[in-house]
Amino acid sequence: MNAPKVAIVTTLRDAGAMLDSFVAYHLHHGFAHIFLFFDDPLDPGLERYARHPMVTAIPHDSRLRDLWTGLPEFRTGGEFIDREVMARQVFNAALAMDMARLRQCGWLLHIDADELFFTPRQSVAEHFAQMDAQAADTISYQNFESVPEKAEIADPFREADLFKIPLELAAQPDDACRALLAATPQLPAKRFHFYRNGKSAVRLSATDLRPNGVHKFINWNGNTREARSRGGFVLHYACCGFEAFWQKYRTLGPFADRWLDFFDIRATIGPLHLDARDIVATGDREAALAFYRQRIAMEDSEKVGQLIQHGILTRIPQPRDLLNRLA
């Protein structure tokens, strides 16, 4: 079974030490190319990867903005170009589809720079060879959300290995577990603080498919042949470390309570995203650090052990161990 060439597209800002780990991890696992769209054209990573043979580094500049205007997605998303990073992510994913086709890639995976693609029981080549044989044009991947166990983390990919198990895969809580969950503010009702509807890859020979937001691809001209992977996952290292948390919300600034003027953030993913915006907006780092330790980080190793025993959390050490070996 021949394995197709697979590329990754991501839009990034302030990735810091994670960027080198992101690139090293995915290239080691067999991805053929990575398209990095730098939302900050002055990002030092841009120059570092400008001449890498397996990376295309694209700055957010006037040329890129001109390319966006020619996309079908620009008709509905153009008004959000400067205030919604999700709009820019969609445009960049659409451009990367054509760029990946020029490199004879068969699939394109759209993930963020704080995420890793993880196939625990097969190689990336084996996985996409299997996907290529299926009658599906887009594959969705369940995401896991990381749990930082300390406030000071320089590179989450090399330091963190604790994750929340998605509700769909987690064990049903008994009374003792429900009491434990009620006493754990880091685990809201939906368990995750951010998205929980996964990320996707698209078959590039399916020319009718287009990005549909940052999580999916869709055929607007007919039925979308979609499958859900059982062997591949996306590991989301969200706000892993206080500095990453602080920088994220300083960069996002006073964003609205609704995405794209329509999707109510609190109702969609819960309160943390808006609460984090508000605490960082005060400029009080000590108050923000206290918030981070209460609502995001789990520094109580005994409670972590109990949550693992109850099937609420799990450890996934393979990416960390691999990157530390590569180093």
C-alpha positions in Angstrom: 0.0 0.0 0.0 1.6 3.2 -1.1 1.6 6.1 1.4 0.6 9.5 0.0 2.6 12.6 0.8 1.0 14.6 3.6 1.4 18.3 4.5 0.5 20.4 7.4 -0.7 24.0 7.5 -0.7 26.2 10.5 -1.1 29.9 11.3 1.0 31.0 14.2 2.1 33.8 16.4 4.5 33.9 19.4 5.1 30.2 19.2 8.6 30.6 20.8 10.4 27.4 21.6 7.4 25.3 20.6 7.9 26.0 16.9 11.2 24.1 16.6 9.6 21.2 18.4 6.5 21.3 16.3 8.6 21.2 13.1 11.0 18.5 14.4 8.2 16.3 15.7 6.1 16.3 12.5 9.0 15.9 10.1 10.4 13.1 12.1 7.0 11.3 11.9 7.0 11.5 8.1 5.1 14.6 7.1 6.4 15.7 3.7 6.0 19.5 4.1 4.9 22.1 6.6 3.3 25.4 5.6 3.9 28.0 8.3 1.8 31.2 8.0 3.4 33.8 10.4 0.7 36.1 11.6 3.4 38.5 12.8 5.7 39.3 9.8 8.5 40.2 12.3 8.4 36.8 14.0 12.0 35.6 14.4 10.9 32.1 13.3 10.2 33.4 9.8 13.8 34.0 9.0 14.8 30.7 10.7 12.6 28.6 8.4 12.8 30.7 5.3 15.3 28.4 3.6 14.2 25.0 5.1 13.7 22.5 2.3 10.6 21.0 3.9 9.0 24.1 5.3 7.4 27.0 3.5 7.4 30.1 5.7 4.9 32.8 4.6 4.6 36.3 6.3 1.4 38.2 6.9 2.1 41.0 4.5 0.5 42.9 1.6 1.2 40.1 -0.9 -0.6 37.5 1.3 -3.5 39.8 1.8 -3.8 40.3 -1.9 -3.9 36.5 -2.3 -6.7 36.3 0.3 -8.9 38.6 -1.8 -9.0 36.0 -4.6 -10.4 33.2 -2.4 -14.1 32.2 -2.4 -13.9 32.4 1.4 -13.0 36.0 1.3 -16.6 37.0 0.3 -18.0 36.0 3.6 -14.9 36.3 5.8 -13.2 39.4 4.5 -14.9 41.7 7.0 -13.3 39.8 9.9 -9.8 39.9 8.4 -8.2 42.1 11.0 -10.2 41.1 14.2 -10.6 37.4 13.9 -7.6 35.1 13.7 -10.0 32.3 12.7 -10.8 34.2 9.4 -7.0 34.4 8.6 -6.6 30.7 9.5 -9.3 29.7 7.0 -7.8 31.9 4.2 -4.3 30.4 4.9 -5.6 26.8 4.8 -7.3 27.5 1.5 -4.1 28.8 0.0 -2.1 25.9 1.4 -4.4 23.4 -0.3 -3.2 24.7 -3.7 0.4 25.0 -2.5 0.4 21.4 -1.3 -1.1 20.2 -4.6 1.8 21.8 -6.5 4.1 19.7 -4.3 2.2 16.6 -5.2 0.8 16.1 -1.7 -2.2 13.8 -1.3 -3.5 15.2 2.0 -3.3 18.4 4.0 -3.8 18.5 7.8 -4.9 21.8 9.4 -3.7 22.2 13.0 -2.4 24.9 15.2 1.2 25.5 16.3 0.3 24.4 19.9 -0.9 21.0 18.6 0.7 17.7 17.7 -0.7 15.0 15.4 -0.6 11.6 17.3 -1.0 8.1 15.9 -0.2 5.7 18.8 -0.5 2.4 17.0 0.8 3.1 13.5 3.1 5.4 11.7 1.9 8.5 9.9 2.6 6.8 6.6 0.6 3.7 7.5 -2.2 5.9 8.8 -2.6 8.0 5.7 -2.2 5.0 3.4 -5.2 3.5 5.3 -7.1 6.8 5.0 -6.3 7.0 1.3 -7.9 3.7 0.7 -11.2 4.8 2.3 -14.0 6.5 0.4 -13.7 9.7 2.3 -12.4 13.1 1.3 -11.9 14.5 4.7 -10.9 12.9 8.0 -11.7 14.3 11.4 -9.5 13.7 14.5 -10.6 13.8 18.1 -8.6 16.2 20.2 -7.2 15.9 23.7 -6.5 19.0 25.8 -3.4 19.2 27.9 -3.3 19.9 31.6 -0.2 21.8 32.8 1.1 20.6 36.1 3.2 23.8 36.9 3.2 27.4 36.0 6.7 27.6 34.5 6.9 25.8 31.2 9.2 26.8 28.4 8.3 24.2 25.8 5.1 22.2 26.5 5.9 19.6 23.8 9.0 18.6 25.7 7.7 19.0 29.2 4.0 18.2 29.4 2.3 14.8 29.1 -1.0 15.0 31.1 -4.3 15.3 29.1 -8.0 15.5 29.7 -9.8 12.6 28.1 -12.7 13.7 25.9 -16.1 13.2 27.3 -16.9 10.8 24.5 -14.0 8.5 25.5 -13.9 9.0 29.2 -15.2 6.6 31.8 -18.6 7.3 33.3 -18.1 8.9 36.7 -19.3 7.3 39.9 -20.3 9.2 43.0 -16.8 9.5 44.3 -15.6 10.8 40.9 -18.4 13.3 40.6 -17.4 14.7 44.0 -13.8 14.9 42.8 -14.9 16.7 39.7 -17.0 19.2 41.6 -13.9 20.1 43.7 -11.7 20.6 40.6 -12.3 24.0 38.9 -9.8 23.1 36.2 -12.4 20.6 34.9 -15.6 22.4 33.8 -18.8 20.6 32.9 -17.6 19.9 29.3 -14.1 19.0 30.7 -12.3 21.1 28.1 -11.7 24.9 28.3 -11.3 25.3 24.5 -12.7 23.4 21.5 -13.6 19.7 21.6 -14.8 19.1 18.1 -11.5 18.0 16.7 -9.4 19.0 13.6 -9.4 17.7 10.1 -7.3 16.6 7.1 -8.5 17.0 3.5 -7.8 14.8 0.4 -6.3 17.2 -2.1 -7.7 15.4 -5.2 -11.2 16.3 -3.9 -11.1 19.7 -5.6 -14.7 20.7 -4.5 -13.7 20.7 -0.8 -13.0 24.0 1.0 -12.2 24.9 4.6 -15.3 25.3 6.7 -14.0 27.2 9.7 -10.8 25.9 11.3 -12.1 22.5 12.2 -13.6 21.0 9.1 -13.6 20.9 5.3 -16.8 20.8 3.3 -18.1 20.3 -0.3 -20.4 23.2 -0.8 -21.5 21.7 -4.2 -22.7 18.4 -2.9 -22.3 15.8 -0.2 -19.1 15.8 1.9 -17.6 12.3 2.2 -16.3 12.5 5.8 -14.9 9.9 8.1 -13.8 10.0 11.7 -10.5 8.5 12.6 -10.2 5.9 15.3 -6.4 5.7 15.2 -5.3 9.3 15.0 -5.7 12.2 17.4 -4.7 15.8 17.9 -3.0 16.7 21.1 -3.8 20.3 22.1 -1.3 22.0 24.4 -3.5 24.9 25.2 -2.1 27.7 27.5 0.5 25.3 28.7 2.6 27.5 31.0 1.7 30.9 32.5 3.8 32.9 30.1 2.0 31.3 27.1 -1.3 32.0 28.8 -0.4 35.7 29.5 1.0 36.3 26.0 -2.0 34.7 24.3 -4.5 36.9 26.0 -2.3 40.0 25.7 -2.1 39.4 22.0 -5.8 38.7 21.6 -6.7 41.8 23.5 -10.4 42.9 24.1 -12.0 40.5 21.7 -15.8 40.3 21.5 -18.1 37.8 23.4 -19.0 36.2 20.0 -16.8 34.7 17.3 -17.5 36.2 13.9 -20.3 38.3 15.5 -22.4 35.1 15.7 -21.1 32.2 17.9 -21.6 32.9 21.6 -18.2 32.0 23.1 -19.4 31.2 26.6 -22.3 29.0 25.4 -20.0 27.2 22.9 -16.9 26.4 25.0 -17.6 27.6 28.5 -16.5 30.6 30.5 -12.7 30.4 30.7 -11.8 32.1 27.4 -13.7 35.2 28.3 -12.7 35.1 32.0 -9.0 34.9 30.9 -9.5 37.8 28.6 -10.9 39.9 31.4 -8.2 39.1 34.0 -5.3 39.7 31.7 -6.9 42.9 30.5 -6.4 44.3 34.0 -2.7 44.1 33.5 -2.3 42.5 37.0 0.2 39.6 36.4 -0.1 38.4 40.0 -3.9 38.2 39.8 -3.6 36.5 36.4 -1.1 33.9 37.8 -3.5 33.2 40.7 -6.3 32.7 38.1 -4.1 30.4 36.1 -3.2 28.2 39.1 -6.8 28.0 40.1 -8.5 27.5 36.8 -6.0 25.9 34.4 -2.9 24.3 36.1 -3.1 21.2 38.3 -0.3 21.3 40.8 -1.8 18.8 43.2 -0.1 15.5 42.2 -2.4 13.5 44.6 -5.5 14.9 42.9 -4.0 14.2 39.5 -3.4 10.6 40.4 -7.0 10.2 41.6 -8.3 11.7 38.3 -6.1 9.3 36.3 -7.5 6.4 38.3 -11.1 7.5 37.6 -10.4 7.7 33.9 -10.8 11.4 33.6 -7.1 12.3 32.9 -4.4 10.3 31.1 -0.7 10.5 30.4 0.6 10.6 26.8 4.4 10.7 27.2 5.4 9.6 23.7 5.7 13.0 22.1 7.7 14.4 25.0 10.0 11.4 25.1 10.6 11.5 21.4 11.5 15.2 21.3 13.8 14.8 24.3 15.6 12.0 22.5 15.9 14.1 19.3 17.4 16.9 21.4 
